[in-house]
Amino acid sequence: MTRAAGRRWALALSASLGAAACGGTPPSGGSTAAPPPIVTAIGPVPGPSGDLAGAARDERGGTNPYDDNRTATTEGRQLFVRFNCSGCHGGRAGGGMGPSLRDVDWIYGDRDAQLFSSIAEGRAHGMPSWQPRITADQTWKLVAYIRSLRTRNEPNPPSQ
């Protein structure tokens, strides 16, 4: 076998092994439940400074599998702390270097699929993409936590 043929064979093998790994055991905190809906970009939407960023839409409705699930909401709060989201969004998501998640005006939309997209894909001017670091399951739990803010179901709300 030539060296070039060997490399092609190795690439084909690694691609097939990578494809086979999909659907395997997820990283810590993940789930083997059915995968969440796929979030895709539907086109450019001008942001407040005129920049363009993709607006998210979910092909199958964009509903969070953890909607109104207090356990998942609490796990989302733990993920918020563990991934240091408070470094930008503040300890109770009230804002800091990044925008508040407690208010009602959101640049990229407040639907579950849009929140999922903002976390997974990131946004211009500071929000990193978390997709390579956290599972879709964890992202949905973060969305559940963010949706709980300013409600009686919020885990560990700020004292006022």
Secondary structure as GFF3:
##gff-version 3
##sequence-region A 1 160
A	DSSP	alpha_helix	3	21	.	.	.	ID=ss1
A	DSSP	beta_strand	39	46	.	.	.	ID=ss2
A	DSSP	beta_strand	52	58	.	.	.	ID=ss3
A	DSSP	alpha_helix	70	82	.	.	.	ID=ss4
A	DSSP	alpha_helix	86	89	.	.	.	ID=ss5
A	DSSP	alpha_helix	112	121	.	.	.	ID=ss6
A	DSSP	alpha_helix	136	148	.	.	.	ID=ss7
###
